[in-house]
Amino acid sequence: MAQNDNHQSKPPVVMVVDDDVSVRLIIRSTLELANYAVAEADNGRLALELYEQVQPDIVLLDIIMPEMDGFEVCKALRASPSGQHTPIFIMTGLDDTESIEQAYEVGATDFLTKPINFPLLSYRVNYALRAKRTADAFRRSEVRLSNAQRLAKIGHWEWDMRSKTVHSSSGIEEIFGRTQVDPFLNVEQFLACVHSDDRELARYKIERGISEGRGYSLPLRIILPDESERILYQETEFHVGEDGAVLGAIGTVQDVTKQKHSEDTIHYLSYYDALTGLPNRVLFTENLKRAIENGKRYQRYVVVLLLDLDNFKRINESLGFQAGDQILVEVARRLRSCTRSGDIVAREGTVSANELDSADPQDAVARLGGDEFVIMLPEIDHLEDAVFLAKRISKQLIAPFNVGHDELFLTASVGISGYPEDGLDAGILLKHAQAAVNHAKQRGRNQYQFYKKSLDTRARKKLSLESQLRKAIDKDEFVVYYQPRLNLRRNTTVAVEALVRWRHPDHGLIAPNEFIHVAEETGLIECLGEWVLQTACSETAQFQEMGLRDLLVSINLSAAQFKQERPAQRIAQIISDADLAPRFVELEITEGLLLEHKHNSLGTLNELREHGLGIAVDDFGTGYSSLSYLKRLPLSALKIDQSFVQGIDNDDSDAAITQAIISLAHSLRLKLIAEGVERASQLAFLRERGCDEAQGFLICEPLPADEFFEWISTEVGTAVCASTAKPALADIGR
């Protein structure tokens, strides 16, 4: 039987109005068993009197009654102040459409058809009361917001271009001095309210915002109907569809007439971002122009680092703009911490007194708009000095962002340009920094890229590399290396990760980070990934025949393989052809790939698990995953990204993130693997915190198949399975 919320001290009151005493009796019995209080009336007139006495939480109202029918009673209740929001259920034996329509027309919340399904009645009543409480809370919140905005002289509005409608708060009407406000529906009508001296700037901002889908801030003066003048500050953000078209806009307008009388306020609103308090594009551009002039005079470099948060749009779409704004404010705070006083010059080493005196950390960081930030380094000796700051920025962003009950992880792509090599004026430097950001995103995000002429060099190198890569596949120049994974509880090697290497005839052994991105962009990754899968499975089967009976191989699965038609069937066939049991194969899929194909990945993963394969999330912690989504996936393991492992023994934020991921894995009952372990102190940290497995140079670097088998067969190696009596890595991390 449905129950009411435990926090209620008194049971909710249900008023039953019906001239049939038997119906009232059964309803009373049913609802009292569900812990409701019941008040009864046998006609409409008494119902109205009883309502004012008991103020029920919900009304069950029959239609056909003496003196007043149910339609009249419902209409009267809705006309009274106390009955406007009370749920009213019309009970009737009439199931014709006309009666139902009339019930809704007079304000009924819902209807119950006689004979009433009494076992379900209490559930429907409970659901209606929960909905009422939610609506009541929302109305109270709206009143509080309205009062706060009234005191602050703020109004908000929302414009939907598809429906051509505008919704605005009462504060908008007060600010514009009109009982009906729809000037946002028509740009010309809005501009007619604007002071003639401000009209041109307002038109430019609005038209550019609509065409580019970029939000804007706009201080302007308006003329009220009584010819008086007010000074407003308007913030506007646009909602852009996947095709880039503007779908609508949201904005706030504040009456800052009194504040504008202060020159300081005028300056702040003109030159600083209202959300983060950072300098805006206008102020930053002015500062950059001055820095370039100084650089020209003293023959020093000026560097611009443009930062764009990776996949930030997903946060706004998933958690809303308020959560996004909260994150932007925190990003601004962290960036400022990168550039305050002694840190204003990014290079390592000493900082001169003159440099500290000329550097203003408050103006070094700016928000250009959206999720774009920019940092300026004036008067430095080498463009490469910006690398130290780029690394510092990345380290600052590694720590999780707490939004409500959610813990989010962000990365950023950074583009770097410098005066005089990459441009002689502020506009060109910003443009080239943006080009470098785009290049960083194309390279996989979460990295920095210089502009300079090296982009052209890289482009030519990429074309050459693509041509050589195609030939390398035909010439069988690739080889699989194996890196052992150590079980931290048993101190034994239980698995290996298969890693591809390119044995270039001229350049020697090439690591995958030099060619994988080219293989992905050109489509060669699919055949290369399949070759790695075939080779790794065949060689692992050979390892098992040579005595390593329980050895598991972990193999990276590319996006191309994951997206191909029926990937699970194809992968299972390759493993079968290699005479390897599927339970000895674990596929590593990046967190980003799972999120990018969120709607299609579940079915594919289920098929892979049905074939008996393990599924590990690679580089975990570098994307934005929700716990509810992870719970739905048929995973077997999480791999902590090495960027977190590197600092766990000397960086509190890395240690906290790693501990959080370990706890998450335990709660999901997933095996946890740490990558990039290079120091004994790191291994000790992981073992003490309950991490299951680890890999890295401390244990063993990646080795070709023959060297791996030689390594594991020696006393330096480790027992692979319980039946092997060789000693484990007894002294590592102890």
N, C-alpha and C positions, 0 to 999 in steps of 0.2 A: 504494500500500500504506500502511496506517495506520502512523504513526510515534509514538514516545513523546516526552514532553517533553524538550527539549534540556538542561534544567538537571539531569537525573538523571545522576549520575556512573557508576552501574552500571545495567545493563539490568534491568528487572523480571523476576522469576522466575515462570514458569508451571509448575505441577505437573500432569502429565497422567497419569491413572490409568485404564488400560484393559488388558484381557487380550489384546486383538488388537494384535499387534506392527505390522501394516501401518497401522492407524489411528494408533498412536503415532508411527510414522515420518512419515506425511504431516503430522500436526499439528506435529511438531517442525520439519520443513522449512518449513512455512508461517510459523510464528511466529519462527523464527530469521531468516528473510528480513526480518521486521518488527522486528528488533533486540530480541527477547526471549530470555532464557535459559530453557531447558526442562529440567525434572527429570522422570523417568519412574518409574512403578511399575506392575507387572502384576497386582497384587491388593490388596485392601483392607487387609490386615494390614501389608504393606510400605508402603502409602501413609501409614498413621498414623506409622510409624517415620520415613519419609522427610520427612514434614511437620515433625516436631520438629527434624530436622537442618538443613533448608534454609530453613524459614520462608518459604514462597512467598508471592507477592503475590496470586495467584489460583489456583484449583484447577478443572481440568476433569475430571469424575468420571463414569466409566461406571457403569451400574446393575447389569448382570448380570455378576458376577465370582465366581471361586472364593473360598472361605474367608469373605469378608465382602462383601455386595453394597453398591452405592453408597449406598443409604439408610442402612445402618448406619454407613458411614464418615462420611457427612455429619453424622449425629446425633452421632457421637463427636467430630468436629472442633468442632461448635458447643458441645459441653460443656466443651471445653478453653479456658482463659483466652486463649490466643494465637489461637484460631480463631473467636472470637465474631464478628469483623467482616470476616473474609476472604471475598471473593466466591467463591462455589462454583457452578459450572455443572454441572448434571446432563446427561450425554450418554446418550441412549437411542434405540433404534429403535422403542420403544413409543410410539405417539402417542395412546393412550387417555387419557381425562380422569382416570381413577383414578391412573395413574402420575404424571401431572403434579401432581395434588393432593397425593399422598404426598410428592413431592419438596419441595414448598413447606412441608409440615407438618414435615419434619425439618430445615428451615432453609436450603434451597437458595435462592440468589439468583436464578437463572434456569435455563432448560434449553435444550439444543441437541438437535434431532431428527436422527438419522442417516437417510440419509447426510448428513454435514455439508457445508454450503456453505463450502468452504475459502476462496474468495476474500473472503468477508465475515467470516471468523473473526477475523482480526486487528483488524478494526474493532470488533467486539463486545467483544473483550478490552480494547482500548484504552479504549472507552467505560466499561466496568465499572471499570477502574483509575482513570480520572478521577473517577468518582463516588465511589470509595473514598477517594481523596485529599481530596476535598471533605468527605466525612463525617468523615474523621480530623481534618481541620483544625477542623471544627465541634465535635467532641468535645473537642479540646484547648482550644478557646475556652471551652466550657462548663465545663471543669474550672477554668480560670483564673478565670472569672467566679464560680464557686461558691466558690473559695478566697477571692477578694477579698470577696465578700459575707459569708462566714463570719467573716473578720477584722473586717469593719465591722458585723457583726451585722445584716445586711440580708437580707430575703427578698422575693421577688416572686411575684405570682400573676396569673392571667388567668381571667376568668369569662365564659362564653358562655351567654347567656340562652336562645338557641334550642335548644342541645343540653343545657342544664342541667348543664354540666360545669365543673369548676374544675381548672386546672392550676397547681401551685405548686412552688416550688423547695424544696430540702432545708432552706434557711435558715428557711422558714416553720415547718417541723416543730420545729426547734431553738428558735425564738423562743417558740412556743406550748407547748413542752414536751410535744408529743404525737407519737406515731409516725405517726398518720394525721390529716391536717388537712383538714376540709371545712366549717369553720364559715361560709365565705363563700357556700356554696350556700344556706344558710338564714339569714336575717337574725336570727331569734330565737336560733338556736344561737350565732351570733357574739356577739350582745349578752349571752348568758349567760356568756361569757368576760370581759366587760368589768366593771370595777369599778362597783359600784352608783352611786357618786357621778358617774361619767362616762357612765352608760348613756343618760340622757335626751338629752344633747348628741350622742352617737354616733348614736342613733336619728334625731334631727332631721337630721343631716348626711347620713346614708345615704338616708333617705326623700326628702329634697329633691333629692339628687343623682340618684336614679333617676327622679323625676318630671320634673325639669328637664333631665336629661342633662348637668349641669355637674359638673366635677371638684371635689374638695374636699381640704383638708389637715386632718388630725385628730390632735392629740396626745391620748392616752388611756392609762389604766391597765388592765391585764388581771390576772386571777387564774389562776395556774397550777394544775395538778392537785394539787400538793403544798401548795396554799394560799399560796404565796409570790406576791409582787407584782412586776410588771414595768411599766415605763413605755415606751410605744411611740409612734412617730410614723408615721402612715399617710398616704400620698399616693394619691389615686384619680382616674383619668380615665375617662370613659364614652365608649363608641363609639356614636354616634347615626346611625341610618339616614336616608335622604333624606326619609322621612315624619315625622321627628322622634322616632320611637320608639327607646328605648334597646335596643341589641342585645347589649351586654356591657360589661365594664369591665376595666381593668388597674390594678394598683397595686403599691406597695412598702410594706413594713413594716420599720421599723428599731427595734431595741432601744436606746433612749436613756436607759436607767435611770441609768447613771453620769453622762451629760451633764446629765440633768435635775436633778442635785443642784446644778448651778450656776444661779443666778437669771438670769444673762445669757443662758444657753441657753434657759431657759424663755421669757424675753421674746422672743428672736429667733424661736423656733418658733411663738409665738403671734401675732406681729405682722408677720412678714416672709415674703415668698414664697420658698419653698425653692429654686426654679429660678433666679430672676433676682437674688435678694437685695434686691429692692425691697420697700417696705412693701406689705402686703396690704390688702384691703378694710377690715378691722377698724381697723387703724392709720390708714389714710387717712381713714376716716369720723370717727375721733376728732379728728384734726388739722383736718379741715374744720369740725367743730363749733366748735373753739376759734377758728379763723380767722373764722368767722361772728360769734362773740361779740365778737371784737376789731373786726371791721368795723362792728358795731352801735355799739360804744362810741366809735369814732373816725370814724364816718361815712365809711367807705371801702368800695370794691367788693371782692368776692372772686369770682374767676373759676375755673370748672372747665372743663378741656378734656379730653373723653373721646375716646380714639383707638382705632379698630378697624381692624386690618390688612385690606386688601382681598384677597379670594379666598385667604385663608390656608389654608382647608380643603383647597384643591387641593394645597398643598405637603405637608401631612400624608398625603394619599392617595397622592401620587406618590412621595415620597421617604421617608416614614415619620415616626414621631413623634420619633425621635432628631434627624433633620434639622430638624424643626419646633422642637424645644426649643433647638437651637443658634441658630436664627434669633431666637427670642424673647429669648435671653440677649443677643445682639448689639443687638437693638432697644432693650432696657433700657439698655444701655451708651450708645447714641447719644442716647436721651432724657435721660439724666442729663447728658450733655455740653451739652444745651440749657439746663440749669437750674443749673449750678454757679456759685458765688460771684457774680461780676459780671453773669452772665447770668440770675440768678434773676428779676429784673424784666424782663419781655419788651419793654417799650416802648423806643423809641429815645431817646437822650439821656442825661443824667447820672443817676446813681443815688445817693441820699443814703446817708450812713453808717448812719442808723437803719434804713433798708430792708434794707441788707446784714446788719446785726446780727440783725434779726428773721427773716430768710429762711434756712431750713434746706434746702439743695439735696438732702440725703439723703431728706427727707420730702416733697419737692415732687412727685416722680414715684412712682406706685404701679402695681402690676399687680392688676387686679380679678379676673383669672381668664382662662383661655384665651388669646385674642389681644387682649384688652382692656387698655389702659393708661389712666391718668388723670394729669393734671397740674393742680396747684392754684397759682393766682397770688393770694396774699393782699395786701390793702392796696394796691390800685392805684387810680388816679384815674378811668380811663375803661375801660368794657368793651371798647372797640375796641382797647385796648392788646394784647389777646389775639391780635389778628391777626398781630402781629410774631412772636409765639411760634409760631403755627400755620404761618407761612411758614418759620420756622427748622426746625420739625419736618419739614416736607416736604423741605427741602433736605438735612437729615441722612439721610433715608431714600432719597434718590436714588441714593447710592453703592451699587454691587452688593453682595450678600451672598454670600460664598463658603462653599459647603457641599460638602466633598470636592472633586470635580472639577467640580462644577456652579457656575455663576455665576447668581444669581437677582436679579431686580429686584422691589422691593415698593413699593406705595403705601399710603396710609392715608386713611380718612375721619375727620374730626374734627368733633365736636359741641361747641358752646360755650354754657354757661349761666352766669349771674352773679347773685350776691346784691347788692341785694335784688329787682331787677326780676323775675327768673325763679323765685324761691323764697326762703323764709325759713329753711329747714332743710336739712341735708345730704342727706337722702333725696330731697327734691323737686329739688334742684339736679342730683343724679346722674340722676334720672329724666328731667328735661328735657334734660340733655346727651345722654342716650341717644336721645331723640326727635330731637334735632338731627343725631346721627350717622346715624340711619335716613334722615333727609331728605337728607343728603349722599350716601348710597349711592343713593338714588332718583334723584338728580341726575347720577349717572354715576360716583361714587366719586372718589378722589384729590382731595378738596377739603375745605374747612371750611364749616360752616354755624352761624350763631347760632340759638339758640332764640328767646327773647323772644316778643313777640306778632307778630313779623314773619312767623312761619310761617302764622298765620291770614291775614295780609295777602297773603302769597304765594299761598295757596290761592285766595283770591278773585280775585287777579290772573290766576292760571292759568286759572280758569273763563272769565274775560273774554277772555283771549288765545286760548283754544281756539275760542270763538265767532267772534272776528275772523279767526282762521286759516282756518276753513272758508269764510268769505266771501271771503277773499283769493285762494284758489285759483280760485273761480268768477269773481272780478273781474279775474283776470290781473294781480295786483299784484306778482308775483315777477319777478325778473330775474337772469340769470346774469352774474357777473363773472369775469374771467380774470386769473390771476396767472402771469406768465412764469416758466419754469424755465431756469436758465443752465447750459450744459455747461461745466464748469470746465476741461476740457482744451482745447476749441476756442474757449472764450469766446463762444459763440453761444447764442441762445435756441433750444431744440429742442422745447419743449413748454409747455403752459399747464395750470394746474389750474382746473377749472370750479367756482366757488363761488356758491352761491345767496344772494341778498339779497332782503329784503322792503321794497318801496316803500310804506310805510304812508301813507295819505292824511293822517293827523293827526300822526304822530310821525316822518315822514321815513324815511330808510334805516335798516333794522334788521338787525344782524348775526345770523348763524344761531345763535350761542350763546344768543340771547334766545328763540328759538322752536322750534328743532329738537327739544329734549327734550319739548316739548308735542306736537309732531307725532308723535314716536315713541310716546308714551304713549297717544295717542288713535287711532292707526292711520292718521293722515293722511300719515305719512312715505312710505308706499308710492306714493301717487299723486303726491306732491311729488317724490320721487326719480325717478319715471319721467318727469315733466315736465322735470326738470333734464337727464336723460339725452337726451331727444329734442331739447331746445333746444341743448345743448352740441354734440351731434353735427351738427345742422343748421348751426349757426353756424360750426363748424370746417370743414365742407365748403365754406361760403362763403368762409372765409379762404383755403382752398386754391385756390379758383377765382380769387381776387384776387391770387394769386402766391405765397402761403405754402405751397408744395406739400408740404413734408415736416413740417408742423406736427402734433404729437401732442397730443391732449387727454386729461387725466387727470380722472376723474370718481369721486366718492365713491359707494360702493354701500352702501345702508343694510341693516340686519339684516332688515327686512321684505322688501326685494327679494331678498336672498340666500336667504331661507327660503321664498319662494313656490314654487309648483309649476313645475318645469322652468324655472328662471330663465335658464339659458344660452340656451335657445331664444328666450325673450321678448326678452332683451337683444340678441341677434344680429339679430332682426327689426327692432328699433328702429334699429340702426346701418345696416342695409341700406336701410331706408326713407329714411334721411337721405343716401343716396348717398355714404357715407363708408366707406373700406376699413377693416376691423377692425384692421389692424396700426397704425392711427393712433389707437386708443382704448386707454387704460390704466385699469383699474378699481382704485380704492383701497379696500381692505378692512381694517378695524382688526384689530390683533393680538388684542384681546379677543373679537371676533366669531369669528375662526378657532378660538380655544381653546374658546369656549363650545359651538361646534358641530363639535368636533374629529372626531367619528365620521362626520359627514355632509358635511363641507366638501370632502374630497378629490375625490369624484366630481364635484361641481359645478365645482370649479376646473379639473379636467381637461377638462370639457366646454367651459368658457369658453376655455381655451387651444387646444382643437381648432378653435374658431371663429376663432382668430387674434388674440385679444385679449391684451393684457398684464395681469399681475396684480401689484399693488404692495401690500405690507403697510404700512398707515398707522399712525402713532403708535408705531413700533417702539421697544421698550425699556421701555414702561410696563406690559407684561403679563409673564406668566411662560411663556416658550416654551423648549422643549428643542431642541437642535441636531438631534437625530435626527428630530424631528417636522418641522422646517423643511426638512430634506433631502428629505422625501417630497412636499412641496408643489410644484406646477408654477408657481413664482413667477418674476417677471421683475425685481422691484425691491423694495428696502426703503426706507422713509422714516424718517429719524431724527426722533424727536419733538422739537419746538422747546424743550421744557423742558430738554433736554440741551445744545442748541446755544447757548442764551442765555449759558451760563457757560463755554464752551470756551476763551475767551481770558483768563479770570481765575479759574477754579475748577479745581483739579487733578482733583477727582472727576468733574466733567462732561467734562473733556478726556479722562480715562482711559476713561470709558464710551463716549464718541463714537469714540475710537480703536479700542476693542474691537468696536464695531458695524461700523466700516469694515472691520476685519480679517475679521470674520465674513462680511460681504457678499462680500468678495473670495474667501474660501475657498469660498463657495457659488456663486460666479460670478454674482452678482446685481448689478444696477445699484443704486447707493446715492444717495439724494436727501436733502439736509438742508433742513429747514423752519425758518422764522423767522429767517433771516439778516438782521441789522440793522446790523452794524458791519463795516467793512473788515477788521478784525483777525480776525473770525470767518471771513470768506470766505477770507482768507489761510491760516488754520489748516486749513480743510477742503481747500483746493487742495493744500497741502503734504502732507497725510496721504493723498491719493489718493481723496477723495470725488468722485463722478462729476458730480453736479448739485446745484444749490442754488436756493432761492427765498426771498423775503422782501422787506421794505420797502427794504433797501439796493439791491436790483436793480430792483424795481418793485412798487408796491402793487396789489391787485386792481383791475381796471378794467372798465367795461362794454365791450361788443363794439366799438363805434365808436371809443372812446378807446383801446382796446388796439391796434386796427389803426393808428390815427394814431401811437401811441407807437412801434410797431415799424417804422413806415415812415419815421421820422425818424432823424437821425444819433445821437440819444440811444438809439434802439432798437438791436436787434441782428439780425444776419443769421440767418434761420430755417433755411436749408438751404444746402447747398454751392453751389448755383447762384446764390445771391444774393450780390451783391458788396458789400453795406453793411458798414461797420466794426462790430466787436463792441464790448462794453463794455471798451474798452482800458485804462481807468484804474482799474477797480474791483479792489481787493485787491492792487494792484501797488505 
